[in-house]
Amino acid sequence: MKIIALYGGKSAEHDISILSAYSILNAIYYDYYEVQLVYITKEGTWLKGPLLTEKPSDQSVLEIKQDEAQVISPCEIKEPDSIVFPILHGPNGEDGTIQGLFEVLNIPYVGAGVLASACGMDKIMTKHILQQIGIPQVPYVAVGKIDWNEEPMTIFNVCEGTLVYPMFVKPANMGSSVGVSRAETREELQQAIEVAFKYDQRVIVEQGIDAREIEIAVLGNEEVRTTQAGEIVKEVAFYDYESKYLDNTVELKIPADIPEEIHEKARFYAKKAYMALDGSGLSRCDFFLTSNQELFLNELNTMPGFTEFSMYPLLWENMGLKYGDLIEELIQLGLMRHKQKQGLFISRD
């Protein structure tokens, strides 16, 4: 069977996608699969690269040049007896758009579907859904680009009337801490909002709290499994892009040193949120835990990082599921979901 590894993309998280793809390609069981590389450039061009029958020799294999590859249209990705593994982070890869293409082409793929991807990627929509199902979250203010351009003073008044400094400002649709800033003053808040608007038309301003960062990994379709919590132990003010992917200066403590009831509560909330968003395949749920043991669900990541430092695969390794077996299970979950959908279409006819 052929795995179509789709990576790169137009997102600001392009380089992270390549790191994740390289780690995944080193863990695939090549006794059972061959892997067709399809690289999306930062400009959005789709390039069909080499066919791998063994682990890549180094990461440079993934950095495909346009003059050395076949340019294809997105619909040409479909091949018989294949499954797409979209190793894409951020907009145009993790937000439901590419998943919609796979659905239209009627091809199996790994990971969340259209609805879960779109809602999970959009931090504002995620918070609306969490609020409806009673999962606690930190106070926030949603800001649209039009409102900001027309009435910035109103935005300041709403933020400062609802929240207190420090505040964290994030693009609504971005991950890996891209475009995220901490604001201690109105001047910094203005700068942070303007930075976030470079990445999205909608921005979220969240209440900064003194809390630990706890994460739960989720896996499954109808039968949903969760891991014990892991903790990001950091020395910096917040876990930014450089800390995650360049410096590797943060410590991942697995399992987290927290009371058992907090573990269980986090796992309960993670599963409940995952099911509410119609999750399938995988997700990572990120929480804040305060000193008085208050737990807030911050966000769901439907295609978390898969690098050697990444929390998601390490959480499952702690549960006894090795990296290669995790990749294999994700592939099987994608195939199973596709088969079930075909059955639904047949029953309708």
C-alpha positions in Angstrom: 0.0 0.0 0.0 1.1 3.5 -0.7 1.3 6.3 1.8 1.1 9.8 0.2 3.1 12.0 2.6 1.9 15.6 2.1 4.0 18.2 3.8 5.3 21.8 3.6 2.4 24.2 2.8 1.8 27.9 2.6 1.4 28.3 6.3 3.9 30.1 8.6 4.4 26.7 10.1 6.0 25.3 6.9 9.3 24.5 8.4 7.7 22.7 11.4 5.8 20.5 8.9 9.1 19.4 7.4 10.5 18.5 10.8 7.4 16.5 11.6 7.4 14.8 8.2 11.1 13.7 8.6 10.4 12.1 12.0 7.3 10.3 10.7 9.0 9.1 7.6 11.7 7.5 9.8 9.1 5.6 11.8 6.9 4.2 9.0 7.0 0.4 8.5 8.5 0.1 5.0 8.0 -3.6 5.0 4.3 -2.9 4.4 4.3 0.5 2.7 6.0 2.7 0.1 5.8 6.4 0.6 5.2 9.0 -2.2 6.5 12.4 -1.2 4.3 15.4 -2.2 5.8 18.7 -1.1 3.8 22.0 -1.1 6.1 25.0 -1.5 5.7 28.2 0.5 4.1 29.7 -2.6 1.5 26.8 -2.8 3.0 24.8 -5.7 2.5 21.0 -5.4 5.6 19.0 -6.2 5.6 15.2 -6.6 8.9 14.0 -5.3 10.6 10.6 -5.1 9.0 7.3 -4.0 10.5 6.0 -0.8 10.9 2.3 -0.1 13.1 2.9 3.0 13.9 5.5 5.6 15.2 8.8 4.1 18.9 9.2 4.4 18.6 12.7 5.8 16.2 15.6 5.9 17.5 17.1 2.6 15.5 14.4 0.7 12.3 16.3 1.7 13.5 19.7 0.5 12.4 19.1 -3.1 13.3 21.7 -5.8 10.8 22.6 -8.4 13.2 22.1 -11.3 13.9 18.5 -10.0 10.3 17.4 -9.5 6.9 17.0 -11.3 4.5 19.9 -10.7 1.0 18.5 -10.1 -2.4 19.8 -9.4 -4.0 19.0 -6.0 -6.5 16.6 -7.5 -3.6 14.5 -9.0 -2.7 13.3 -5.5 -5.3 10.5 -5.7 -3.8 7.1 -6.5 -5.2 3.6 -6.2 -4.7 1.6 -3.0 -3.3 4.6 -1.1 -3.9 6.8 1.9 -2.8 10.5 2.4 -0.9 11.4 5.5 -1.3 15.2 5.7 1.7 16.3 7.8 0.6 19.9 7.6 0.4 22.5 10.4 -1.6 25.7 10.4 -3.9 27.3 7.8 -4.4 25.4 4.5 -3.4 22.2 6.1 -4.9 21.8 9.6 -8.0 24.0 9.3 -10.3 21.7 7.2 -9.5 23.1 3.8 -7.2 20.2 2.7 -9.5 17.7 4.4 -12.3 19.0 2.3 -10.3 18.3 -0.8 -9.7 14.7 0.3 -13.4 14.3 0.9 -14.3 15.6 -2.5 -11.7 13.3 -4.1 -13.0 10.4 -1.9 -9.6 9.2 -0.7 -8.7 8.0 2.8 -6.5 10.2 4.9 -5.0 10.3 8.4 -6.2 12.7 11.1 -9.3 14.7 11.9 -12.1 15.4 9.4 -13.3 18.7 8.1 -15.4 19.8 11.0 -13.0 19.0 13.8 -10.1 20.4 11.8 -11.9 23.7 11.2 -13.2 24.2 14.7 -10.1 23.0 16.4 -7.9 25.3 14.4 -10.0 28.4 15.1 -9.3 29.3 18.7 -12.4 31.5 18.9 -14.8 28.7 17.6 -13.1 26.2 20.0 -13.9 28.5 22.9 -17.5 28.8 21.9 -17.9 25.1 21.7 -16.1 24.5 25.0 -18.4 27.0 26.7 -21.5 25.2 25.4 -20.4 21.9 26.9 -19.3 23.3 30.2 -15.5 22.9 30.0 -13.7 25.7 31.9 -11.5 28.1 30.0 -9.7 31.4 30.7 -11.5 34.7 30.0 -10.9 36.1 26.5 -11.9 38.8 24.1 -12.3 38.1 20.3 -11.2 40.9 18.0 -11.9 41.2 14.3 -9.8 43.1 11.9 -12.6 45.5 10.8 -13.4 46.4 14.4 -9.8 47.0 15.2 -9.3 49.3 12.2 -12.4 51.3 13.0 -12.5 51.4 16.8 -9.3 50.4 18.4 -10.1 52.4 21.6 -13.3 50.4 22.0 -11.2 47.2 21.8 -8.8 48.5 24.4 -11.7 49.4 26.7 -13.3 45.9 26.3 -10.0 44.1 26.9 -9.1 46.2 29.9 -12.6 46.1 31.3 -12.8 42.3 31.0 -9.2 41.2 31.5 -6.2 42.3 33.5 -2.6 42.5 32.5 -0.7 40.4 31.5 -2.7 39.3 28.5 -1.7 36.9 25.7 -2.6 37.8 22.1 -2.9 35.1 19.5 -4.0 34.8 15.8 -7.3 32.9 15.8 -6.0 30.4 13.2 -2.3 29.6 13.9 -0.3 27.2 15.9 3.2 26.5 17.3 3.1 29.9 19.1 3.5 31.7 15.8 2.3 35.3 16.2 1.7 35.0 19.9 2.8 37.8 22.2 2.5 38.7 25.9 1.3 42.2 26.7 1.9 44.0 30.1 0.7 47.4 29.0 -1.7 49.1 26.6 1.2 49.9 24.3 2.3 46.3 24.3 -1.3 45.2 23.8 -1.5 47.3 20.7 1.8 46.0 19.3 0.7 42.4 20.1 -2.6 42.8 18.3 -0.9 44.2 15.2 1.6 41.3 15.2 -1.2 38.8 15.4 -3.1 40.4 12.6 -0.2 39.7 10.3 -1.2 36.1 10.5 -5.0 36.2 10.6 -8.1 38.4 10.2 -9.3 37.4 13.7 -7.4 37.7 16.9 -8.0 36.4 20.4 -6.9 38.2 23.6 -6.7 35.9 26.6 -6.3 36.5 30.3 -2.7 35.7 31.4 -2.7 33.5 34.4 0.1 32.0 36.6 -0.3 28.4 35.6 1.5 25.2 34.6 1.0 23.9 31.1 -0.5 20.4 31.0 -1.2 18.4 27.8 -3.2 15.2 27.1 -2.9 13.2 23.9 -6.1 11.7 22.4 -6.3 8.9 19.9 -9.2 7.1 18.2 -12.5 7.4 16.2 -15.5 6.0 18.0 -13.3 4.3 20.7 -11.4 7.3 22.2 -8.3 6.8 24.3 -6.3 9.3 26.2 -2.9 9.4 27.9 -1.7 10.6 31.2 -0.9 14.3 31.3 2.5 15.7 30.4 3.8 19.0 31.5 5.9 21.7 29.8 8.4 22.9 32.3 9.8 26.2 31.0 12.2 28.8 32.2 10.9 31.5 29.7 7.8 33.7 30.1 5.9 31.5 27.7 6.6 28.5 25.4 7.3 30.3 22.1 8.3 29.1 18.7 12.1 29.2 19.3 11.7 27.2 22.6 9.6 24.6 20.8 11.5 24.0 17.6 14.9 25.7 17.6 16.4 25.9 21.1 14.8 22.9 22.7 15.2 24.7 26.0 12.1 23.4 27.6 11.7 20.2 29.5 8.8 17.9 28.9 7.9 16.0 32.1 6.0 12.8 31.4 3.9 12.0 33.3 3.3 15.4 35.0 3.7 15.6 38.7 0.1 16.4 39.5 -2.6 14.8 41.7 -4.3 11.7 40.3 -7.7 13.5 40.3 -6.3 16.2 38.1 -5.0 13.6 35.7 -8.4 12.1 35.5 -10.2 15.4 35.2 -7.9 16.5 32.3 -8.5 13.2 30.6 -12.2 13.5 31.0 -12.3 17.1 29.6 -10.0 16.1 26.7 -12.2 13.2 25.7 -15.4 15.3 26.1 -14.0 18.2 24.0 -12.6 15.8 21.3 -16.0 14.2 20.9 -17.8 17.5 20.9 -15.7 18.6 17.9 -16.3 15.3 16.1 -12.7 14.4 16.5 -11.1 11.4 14.7 -7.6 10.1 14.4 -5.8 12.3 16.9 -5.6 15.5 18.9 -3.6 17.1 21.6 -5.5 19.0 24.3 -3.6 21.7 26.1 -4.6 22.9 29.6 -3.6 25.5 32.2 -3.3 24.3 35.8 -3.2 27.0 38.5 -1.6 26.7 42.0 -5.0 26.1 43.6 -5.7 23.2 41.2 -8.0 25.0 38.8 -7.9 23.4 35.4 -8.7 25.3 32.1 -8.7 23.8 28.6 -6.8 26.2 26.4 -7.0 24.6 22.9 -7.1 21.4 20.8 -4.5 20.7 18.2 -5.7 18.3 15.6 -2.3 17.8 14.0 0.2 18.3 16.8 3.9 18.4 16.2 5.6 15.0 15.5 9.3 16.0 15.9 11.6 14.1 18.2 11.0 16.7 20.9 7.2 16.8 20.5 4.8 16.1 23.4 2.2 14.0 21.5 4.3 10.9 20.5 6.2 11.1 23.8 2.9 10.9 25.7 1.9 7.8 23.9 5.4 6.3 24.3 4.8 6.7 28.1 1.6 4.7 27.7 3.5 1.9 26.0 2.7 2.8 22.4 5.9 3.2 20.4 6.4 5.8 17.8 6.2 3.4 14.8 3.1 1.7 16.2 1.4 5.0 16.8 2.0 6.0 13.1 0.6 2.6 12.1 -2.5 3.0 14.3 -3.2 6.5 12.8 -3.0 5.0 9.3 -5.5 2.2 10.3 -7.8 4.7 11.9 -7.9 6.8 8.7 -8.6 3.7 6.6 -11.3 2.6 9.0 -13.1 6.0 8.9 -13.0 6.0 5.1 -14.5 2.5 4.9 -17.3 3.5 7.3 -18.1 6.5 5.2 -18.4 4.4 2.1 -20.8 2.2 4.0 -22.9 5.2 4.9 -23.1 6.3 1.2 -24.1 2.8 0.1 -26.9 2.5 2.7 -28.3 5.9 1.6 -28.5 4.6 -2.0 
